[in-house]
């Protein structure tokens, strides 16, 4: 029983030490895109989703830019989520 507890604690510590910096924000400015005529939030999220899903990217763009809805205007400047 004690061995299992020690093994769990050691595994947790190893996880914290093995992946330093993942929890921290990446340095430098966040990526930005200027909405082009005909662009939709869906299109922008699709182009910039990277490894994360399109829906999650779209919600993150909304959060980062304090958007209440899903519409964007040509010329609007949008902060994008950082790629991980």
MINU-470871 format. One line per field, with one value per atom (N, C-alpha, C): residue number from 1; x, y, z. Coordinates in nm, 2 decimals. Last residue first. Example, Ala and Ser with C-alpha at 12.3 -4.5 7.8 and 13.67 -1.06 7.14 Angstrom:
! MINU-470871
n: [2;2;2;1;1;1];
xx: [1.28;1.37;1.29;1.32;1.23;1.32];
yy: [-0.22;-0.11;0.00;-0.57;-0.45;-0.33];
zz: [0.71;0.71;0.79;0.78;0.78;0.78];
! end
This chain:
! MINU-470871
n: [84;84;84;83;83;83;82;82;82;81;81;81;80;80;80;79;79;79;78;78;78;77;77;77;76;76;76;75;75;75;74;74;74;73;73;73;72;72;72;71;71;71;70;70;70;69;69;69;68;68;68;67;67;67;66;66;66;65;65;65;64;64;64;63;63;63;62;62;62;61;61;61;60;60;60;59;59;59;58;58;58;57;57;57;56;56;56;55;55;55;54;54;54;53;53;53;52;52;52;51;51;51;50;50;50;49;49;49;48;48;48;47;47;47;46;46;46;45;45;45;44;44;44;43;43;43;42;42;42;41;41;41;40;40;40;39;39;39;38;38;38;37;37;37;36;36;36;35;35;35;34;34;34;33;33;33;32;32;32;31;31;31;30;30;30;29;29;29;28;28;28;27;27;27;26;26;26;25;25;25;24;24;24;23;23;23;22;22;22;21;21;21;20;20;20;19;19;19;18;18;18;17;17;17;16;16;16;15;15;15;14;14;14;13;13;13;12;12;12;11;11;11;10;10;10;9;9;9;8;8;8;7;7;7;6;6;6;5;5;5;4;4;4;3;3;3;2;2;2;1;1;1];
xx: [-0.01;0.06;0.13;-0.06;-0.05;0.03;-0.27;-0.14;-0.14;-0.57;-0.50;-0.36;-0.57;-0.59;-0.52;-0.74;-0.63;-0.67;-0.85;-0.88;-0.75;-0.98;-0.86;-0.89;-1.18;-1.17;-1.04;-1.21;-1.12;-1.10;-1.54;-1.41;-1.33;-1.66;-1.66;-1.53;-1.83;-1.71;-1.73;-2.05;-2.02;-1.90;-2.12;-2.03;-2.01;-2.12;-2.18;-2.08;-1.95;-2.07;-2.13;-1.60;-1.71;-1.83;-1.35;-1.47;-1.59;-1.13;-1.17;-1.30;-1.10;-0.99;-1.03;-1.35;-1.31;-1.20;-1.34;-1.45;-1.41;-1.12;-1.12;-1.22;-1.24;-1.12;-1.10;-1.44;-1.47;-1.36;-1.28;-1.37;-1.41;-1.14;-1.06;-1.16;-1.34;-1.27;-1.19;-1.41;-1.51;-1.44;-1.18;-1.23;-1.32;-0.94;-1.06;-1.11;-0.58;-0.71;-0.82;-0.37;-0.40;-0.53;-0.51;-0.39;-0.43;-0.69;-0.72;-0.60;-0.70;-0.60;-0.62;-0.90;-0.76;-0.66;-1.12;-1.08;-0.94;-1.14;-1.11;-1.07;-1.21;-1.09;-1.05;-1.46;-1.35;-1.22;-1.61;-1.59;-1.47;-1.62;-1.55;-1.52;-1.57;-1.65;-1.57;-1.49;-1.45;-1.56;-1.58;-1.63;-1.59;-1.29;-1.43;-1.47;-1.09;-1.11;-1.25;-0.97;-1.08;-1.09;-0.64;-0.74;-0.84;-0.51;-0.55;-0.65;-0.23;-0.34;-0.38;-0.07;-0.10;-0.23;0.07;-0.02;-0.05;0.43;0.29;0.20;0.63;0.60;0.45;0.63;0.67;0.63;0.35;0.46;0.50;0.26;0.23;0.36;0.30;0.33;0.30;0.26;0.16;0.18;0.50;0.38;0.27;0.72;0.69;0.56;0.82;0.83;0.79;0.76;0.71;0.71;0.89;0.92;0.86;0.79;0.92;0.95;0.53;0.55;0.69;0.59;0.51;0.53;0.73;0.80;0.72;0.53;0.64;0.71;0.36;0.31;0.42;0.54;0.49;0.43;0.57;0.68;0.64;0.30;0.37;0.48;0.28;0.19;0.25;0.48;0.48;0.40;0.38;0.50;0.52;0.14;0.13;0.26;0.26;0.17;0.16;0.40;0.47;0.39;0.19;0.28;0.36;0.08;0.00;0.09];
yy: [2.52;2.44;2.32;2.85;2.71;2.64;3.09;3.04;2.89;3.22;3.14;3.10;3.56;3.42;3.34;3.86;3.79;3.64;4.04;3.94;3.87;4.33;4.27;4.17;4.39;4.37;4.29;4.39;4.49;4.48;4.28;4.30;4.41;4.15;4.24;4.26;3.86;3.94;4.03;3.67;3.75;3.84;3.54;3.47;3.55;3.73;3.64;3.58;3.86;3.81;3.71;3.85;3.86;3.79;3.90;3.94;3.95;3.77;3.90;3.96;3.53;3.63;3.77;3.42;3.45;3.56;3.37;3.46;3.51;3.20;3.33;3.43;2.99;3.05;3.19;2.91;2.96;3.03;2.83;2.94;2.99;2.62;2.73;2.85;2.44;2.49;2.61;2.39;2.45;2.51;2.27;2.40;2.47;2.14;2.13;2.27;2.17;2.17;2.17;2.19;2.06;2.05;2.44;2.36;2.23;2.64;2.55;2.47;2.83;2.85;2.75;2.78;2.80;2.80;2.76;2.64;2.66;3.02;2.91;2.78;3.14;3.18;3.07;3.03;3.01;3.04;3.11;2.96;2.94;3.38;3.32;3.18;3.45;3.42;3.37;3.67;3.58;3.57;3.87;3.73;3.63;4.06;4.06;3.91;3.95;3.99;3.99;4.04;3.98;4.04;3.99;4.10;4.03;3.83;3.82;3.94;3.76;3.84;3.82;3.58;3.60;3.68;3.76;3.66;3.68;3.83;3.87;3.76;3.64;3.71;3.75;3.31;3.45;3.51;3.12;3.13;3.28;3.06;3.12;3.13;2.75;2.89;2.94;2.48;2.56;2.71;2.40;2.38;2.46;2.43;2.53;2.51;2.09;2.23;2.33;1.81;1.89;2.04;1.67;1.63;1.72;1.77;1.80;1.78;1.66;1.81;1.85;1.39;1.46;1.61;1.34;1.33;1.40;1.38;1.47;1.46;1.16;1.30;1.40;0.95;0.97;1.11;0.98;0.99;1.02;0.93;1.06;1.08;0.66;0.76;0.90;0.54;0.53;0.64;0.58;0.64;0.65;0.42;0.57;0.64;0.17;0.23;0.38;0.14;0.14;0.21;0.13;0.24;0.25;-0.12;0.00;0.13];
zz: [-3.01;-2.91;-2.96;-3.11;-3.15;-3.04;-2.94;-2.98;-3.01;-3.09;-2.99;-3.04;-3.22;-3.24;-3.12;-3.23;-3.17;-3.18;-3.51;-3.42;-3.36;-3.65;-3.60;-3.49;-3.93;-3.78;-3.75;-4.20;-4.14;-3.99;-4.19;-4.27;-4.21;-3.88;-3.99;-4.06;-3.76;-3.77;-3.89;-3.55;-3.67;-3.65;-3.32;-3.41;-3.54;-3.01;-3.11;-3.20;-2.84;-2.79;-2.89;-2.80;-2.90;-2.83;-2.68;-2.62;-2.71;-2.79;-2.85;-2.79;-2.66;-2.66;-2.71;-2.71;-2.57;-2.57;-2.99;-2.93;-2.79;-3.00;-3.06;-3.01;-2.86;-2.80;-2.87;-3.04;-2.90;-2.84;-3.25;-3.27;-3.13;-3.14;-3.18;-3.20;-3.09;-2.98;-3.02;-3.36;-3.27;-3.15;-3.47;-3.52;-3.42;-3.23;-3.32;-3.36;-3.25;-3.18;-3.27;-3.43;-3.37;-3.29;-3.62;-3.59;-3.54;-3.68;-3.57;-3.53;-3.88;-3.77;-3.66;-4.06;-4.11;-4.00;-3.89;-3.97;-4.02;-3.80;-3.70;-3.78;-4.04;-3.97;-3.87;-4.09;-4.19;-4.12;-3.86;-3.89;-3.99;-3.90;-3.78;-3.80;-4.25;-4.13;-4.02;-4.51;-4.41;-4.30;-4.68;-4.71;-4.60;-4.65;-4.70;-4.73;-4.36;-4.50;-4.54;-4.05;-4.12;-4.26;-3.97;-4.01;-4.09;-3.68;-3.82;-3.85;-3.47;-3.50;-3.65;-3.20;-3.35;-3.37;-2.93;-2.98;-3.13;-2.89;-2.91;-2.96;-2.65;-2.78;-2.79;-2.51;-2.52;-2.65;-2.41;-2.49;-2.50;-2.07;-2.20;-2.28;-1.90;-1.92;-2.06;-1.92;-1.86;-1.88;-2.04;-2.11;-2.05;-1.87;-1.97;-2.04;-1.84;-1.79;-1.91;-1.81;-1.91;-1.86;-1.60;-1.73;-1.84;-1.36;-1.40;-1.54;-1.35;-1.33;-1.38;-1.37;-1.48;-1.47;-1.14;-1.27;-1.38;-0.95;-0.95;-1.09;-1.02;-1.03;-1.03;-0.96;-1.10;-1.12;-0.69;-0.77;-0.92;-0.60;-0.58;-0.67;-0.69;-0.74;-0.72;-0.53;-0.68;-0.74;-0.27;-0.31;-0.47;-0.29;-0.27;-0.31;-0.33;-0.44;-0.42;-0.09;-0.21;-0.33;0.09;0.10;-0.03;0.00;0.00;0.00];
! end
